Amino acid sequence: MSINSPGTAMGEPIRRPVTHHFTLTPPFSLADLAFSVKTFAAGIGALLISYWLEVKEPQWALVTVYLLSQPMVGAILSKSAYRLVGTACGAVFALVCTGLFAQSGPLFILGMAVWLACCTIGATLSRNFASYGFGLAAYSALMIGFGSIDAPDDAWRMAGDRVTEVGLGIVCAALVHIVFFPRYAHDVLDGSIRTTFSSLARYAAVVLRPGTPDHVFHDMRRQMSADIVKFDALRSYAVFETPSLQQDDEALSRTLRAFLGLLSVARGLFIRLTGLREREDQAVAAQLEPVLDRVAGLLETIAAEADGPHSPAVVNALDEARRALADARTELEALACTAPIEQVSDSLLVLQRTGDMVTSLVRAVAASTGGAAVEPPGPRMAATVEPDMTKALIQAARAVLAVATIGTFWIFSAWTAGSMAMTGLAVMMVFFATAENPAQMALSFVMAVALAMVVGFFGMVVIVPQVGDFVPLAAFLALVLIPSGLVMTKPAYAFPAAVFSAFFATQIGLGNVPTFDIGPYIDNSIGLLLGLCGGVLMIAMVMPYDPAQPRLREWIDVVSAVPGAARGERPEINARLPILLALLKLMPRLDLTKTPDDETMNGSFGLASMSLELARLRNRIDTPAFPADARDRASACLDRLAEGFDRLPQADGPGARAEIVDVAVAAVASTRADLAALPRRPGDAGTISLAHAQASLHFIADRLDMDRAFLMRTLS
């Protein structure tokens, strides 16, 4: 209906009643509730069996369940294995150290400090749950050792009970999560591959569609990057369920390389197309729209396929997209001698980069379906923090210093809660060794523990003394632990919720011989909190972690990989590989909501994409069809670029780096002008090669401009 329809005043809009639609989205799903109930059932079962076995500290079986429970069976099995081994190793060391040095306080503390240092090094150099296992080895040793220091004869009982309680928690957690509504990591991994593949196809289509808002593009890219970081953890969990997956590791690495390859191309293509459509050459953009629209439609069809890379329709659509791009490229190459060289090179660049995205999806299909490899075997791709021995040694030194400081105070003051303080200190020193922001995470840990102490104290004083049977006790625990289990299903709050659940179980007084003496409770709680807070202060003030260091190492690795591509030292298909490997080591540390981290990833992907184009240009000028006079000029340009990137990591400050970048920009601009001035002959293969070379040089010029801040290390 027109706004000037009969019955209304001229120009007066029709007024319709405003209808408000209110929707209430529940914060938790049925799957979240099932996870929480299963975890609680496993914990209560473990606690009941511990009471029946009459172990002294049955609450540790319940604690183990809450510290182990994960949404996927593979994650539970993986974490359980490392927890059991870590606990056993810590218990054995505690027995040895207690047997040798129980009568000599300084030597005992020194032995525990050395053990803590070794475990800290292991935790820092390991990844995923292997790091967690080293943490348990440290924590268990200090808890058993310091807990029995006043009565060394109790060490064997404490060690046996500890291993038994942990074992019970592991068995109960694994059984419940396997038997009732199991969720297997290998199924999630397969679903993740399908989902990520479809999302990347949709992302590639968004890149090609005109009018895509910048924020939509960047939000999608951030989500794709986050999915890739999760990929490696899923892979490690799935191996515990299906060991045969280790044989498929090369295929999974190829899949990850394909995903990263598409991400490295997409941003530059998006910016190039936006520039053509809005500012630079709308005639070129209009000429390309039919084929880009066709390919975008095919990519959207691919994204809609439920079977992802396993669908025959996906293979057919990818083949059709490649044919459409090849036909368009052939038509453009026929215009290389008549149309303006800039228009031809711009168009060829867009088609080449679109073809790179399609090729990445083709490689992902081949890797996922076991098809013929379209690339040679490469190194294992893993989105995991790079082991850093220097950082590990610093962490170990800090742990020894912390234990020595508090241990000395304990010895000379005869502090009754000293053992609890040492245990809390060990938690801080080893469990946060690999965190990107250890002080912030440690502080959230302390806050969760403090809340658990308050709630636990209330339960110990008011509730537990009133219950005379296991059933009402279980009902009270359910009132606290089922809601906290629900919160554990939310990634943003999973860590503090798990900490709260575990420490609540330790504080409420669930021992086989319960005591409700408030004095020792408060004394031990204060000791534990002081140990935790002391650990936070040590982390924040003594040799603090510098997040700039891993980013600097990644920048050096990325920049240092470019000269090899410019010199043709790597085949075109592997031109980006060293940069993608360097970026993967940093990606788990990046917070893409922060501008500097977002720019770091953009710059790394940009140089990966530039490396591909450098290798492509080097290969092209080495072909016999490339004109000899142009070969010398293009080769000299590539050599200057390689020399500049060789010097960039050693350059002293942003000013020196800016000079190097300026020289590179000038070299590319001069070479583009020289090649544009060369004569072009109809139907000549050399003329077509020149047009492709111009396209590569144009792309390199784009990257030097867009990634200038990254190259100069002057990020926001």
Residue, then its C-alpha position, 0 to 999 in steps of 0.5 A: m500500500s502506498i503512503n498516499s493511499p485514499g483515505t489518508a492525508m497527502g504524505e501522511p503515513i498510515r498508522r498501524p497498531v504497534t505490536h510488541h513480541f516478547t520472547l523468553t529464551p531460557p538461559f540453559s538448554l535440556a542438554d545443559l540440564a542433562f549434563s548437570v544432572k549426570t554430573f551430580a549423579a556421578g558425584i553422589g554415587a562416588l561419595l556414597i561408595s567412598y562412605w561405604l569404603e570408609v575412606k577418611e576424605p570421601q569428599w575428594a571423590l565428589v571433587t574429582v567428578y566435578l573437576l573431571s566432568q566435560p560435555m564429551v566422553g573423550a574429554i572426560l577420558s583424556k582428563s581422567a587419564y592425566r588426573l590419575v597418573g598425575t595424582a599417583c606420581g604426586a602421591v609417590f613423590a610425597l611418600v618418598c620426600t616424607g620418608l627421607f626428610a620428614q624430620s628436617g623441615p628445610l630439606f623437606i620444603l626444598g624437596m617439595a620446591v624442586w618437585l613443584a619446579c619440575c611440575t611447573i616446567g612440565a605444565t608450561l611445556s605441555r598442552n591441553f590435559a597433559s598440562y593438567g596432569f603435571g598440575l595434579a602431580a604438584y598439587s597432590a604431592l604438596m597436599i599429601g606431603f604437607g598434610s602429613i608432615d606433623a604425623p609422617d606415619d599417616a602419609w601412606r594412608m593419605a596417599g592410598d586414600r587420595v588415589t582411591e578417592v580420585g579413582l572412584g571419582i574417575v570411574c563414576a564420572a566416566l560410567v555415568h557420562i558414557v551410559f546416559f546420553p553420551r556425547y562422543a568427541h569423535d562425533v563432535l569432531d566430525g560435526s565440527i568439520r562439517t559445520t566449519f566447512s559449511s560456515l567457510a563456504r558461506y563466509a566465502a560467498v559473503v566475501l563475493r556478494p556486494g554490499t556486505p557490511d564490514h562488521v558482518f564480515h569481521d564477525m564471521r571471520r572471528q567466529m571461524s578463527a575461534d572454531i579453528v582453535k577448538f579443532d585441535a582440542l577436539r582432535s586430542y579428546a577424540v583420540f582417547e575414544t578412537p585411537s585409530l584417529q591417530q592414523d588420520d592425523e595427516a588428513l585432519s592437518r590437511t583439513l586445517r591447512a585448507f581452512l586456514g588457507l581460505l581465511s588467509v585469502a578472504r580478507g584481502l579479496f573482500i577489501r579489493l572487491t569493496g575498493l573496486r565496487e565503491r572507489e576504484d573501477q566500477a567498470v571492472a567490478a561490473q564486468l566481474e559481477p556475473v561470474l562472482d554472482r554465479v560462484a557465490g550462489l554455488l558457495e551458498t548451495i555448498a553451505a546449505e548441504a547438511d553432509g558438508p564435504h561428504s556430499p556429492a552435490v558439494v563436489n559437483a558445485l565446486d567443480e562447476a565453480r572452478r569451470a566458471l572461473a576458468d572460463a572467465r579467466t580465459e575470456l579476460e586473458a584474450l583481452a590482455c593485449t587490447a584492454p587497459i592493463e590495470q583493468v585486466s590485472d585487477s580482474l585476473l587478481v579477483l578471479q585468481r583469489t576467488g579461485d584460491m578460496v574454491t581450491s581451499l574448499v576442494r582440498a578440505v573435501a579431499a582431506s575429509t573424505g579420504g580422496a586423493a591428496v592435492e598437496p604433499p604431506g606437511p607438518r602437523m597443524a595444531a592450534t596450540v601454544e608453542p612450548d617456551m622453555t624460557k618461560a617454563l624456567i621463569q615459572a619454575a624459578r618463581a614457584v621455588l621462590a614462592v615455596a621457599t618464602i612461605g615455607t621459611f615463614w611457616i617453619f619459624s612461625a610454627w603457623t598451624a595453617g601453614s600446610m594449607a597455605m603451601t597447598g594453595l600456593a602450589v595451585m597458583m604456581v602450577f595451574f596457571a602456568t600456561a594462561e594468557n592472563p595468569a593474574q586475572m585467571a588466578l584472581s577469578f579462581v580465588m574469588a570462586v574459592a572464597l565464595a565456596m568457603v562462605v557457602g560451605f561454612f553455612g552448610m557445615v554450621v547450619i545444614v549438615p549437623q541437622v541431617g541424619d541420613f544420606v538422602p537429605l544430605a544429597a538433597f542439600l548438595a543438589l540445591v547447590l551443585i545442580p545449579s553450579g553444574l548448569v553454569m559449568t556448561k557456559p564457556a565464559y563461566a565454566f572455570p569459576a563454576a567448576v572451582f566453586s563446585a569442587f571447593f564447596a565439596t571440600q569445605i562443607g564437612l563431608g568427612n567419614v568422621p565429620t567435625f564441626d569445629i569452627g576454629p580449625y575451619i576458619d584457620n585452615s580457610i584463612g591459610l588456604l586463602l592466604g596461600l592463594c593470594g600469595g600466589v596471585l601476588m607472585i604471579a603479578m609481581v615477580m617476573p610477570y608474564d609479558p604477553a608481548q613476547p609470544r606476539l613478538r616471536e610470532w611476528i619474527d617467524v611470520v616476517s622471516a618466512v616471507p623471503g623464502a617465498a620471494r626467492g622461490e625456496r618453497p613450492e607454491i602450494n606450501a608458500r603459506l605454511p610456515i606463517l600459518l604454523a606460526l599463527l596457529k601457535l599464537m591463536p589460542r592466546l589471541d583475544l580477537t575482540k581486542t584491536p591489537d590482537d585482531e590486527t595481529m591475526n589480520g597481518s599474519f594472514g595478510l603476509a601468508s597471502m602475500s607469500l602465496e603471491l610471491a611464490r606464484l610470481r616467482n614461478r611465473i617469471d621462471t616460465p619460458a613464455f615470460p618475456a626476457d626483459a620483463r623477467d629481469r625487472a620482476s626478478a630484481c623486484l622479488d630479490r629486493l623484497a626478499e632482502g627487505f624482509d630479511r632485514l625487517p626483524q633486525a631493524d631498530g625501531p618503527g622508523a627503520r622498519a618504515e624505511i624498509v617498507d617504503v623501499a619495498v613499496a617503491a620497488v613494487a610500484s617501479t616494477r609495475a610501471d616498467l611492466a605496463a610500458l612493455p609492448r603487448r602483442p595479440g595472442d601472445a603467451g608472454t602478454i598473458s603472463l605479463a597481465h598475471a604478473q601485474a595482478s600479482l604485483h598489484f596484490i603485493a602492493d595492496r598487502l604492503d599498504m594494508d598491513r603496514a602497521f603490522l610490518m612496522r609493529t605499530l599496532s593500535 
